[in-house]
């Protein structure tokens, strides 16, 4: 199955940003991500077997991370052949970057294959199929960027979803334990402070 491990943003964050790309549609043909599908991907698995899903879960639980803050800091985009292909919300969090690196390292040790592109924390807002009017699209993008409203939320779990073209299905969710739940235990992973 196709799958991905992700941190899901709370509903109020998803709704805050879900309408940002509407005006950009005048300059581009794009598919806007529905709020319920917005998430921060930690690792994407092109073909995950059931036994590998259990290994992925073990890779997460071994890290014993406490809840941490994620900041939504601005609007960004990925480009393909010089043209915008994805519009996203930029995510800032040193703890998230450290956590993702440790999780990916554990996956490699466990022999679980995932797409090993460099990690770039973001919430995808839209996928651009074609730029119809580049000047108009650029003006709209700059306007939305200038008026971007920053926000923050607490990451408190990671979910593994299976993914087909239309739906996501939760395979499992690992909640981050509260600090008092493992006091006195030695942790293999200790995130840096922001």
PyMOL commands that set and color helices and strands:
alter all, ss='L'
color gray80, all
select helices_A, chain A and resi 11-17+23-26+35-37+50-61+94-110+134-146+179-182
alter helices_A, ss='H'
color red, helices_A
select strands_A, chain A and resi 3-8+28-32+39-45+68-80+83-92+122-131+151-155+157-163+168-175
alter strands_A, ss='S'
color yellow, strands_A
deselect
rebuild
show_as cartoon
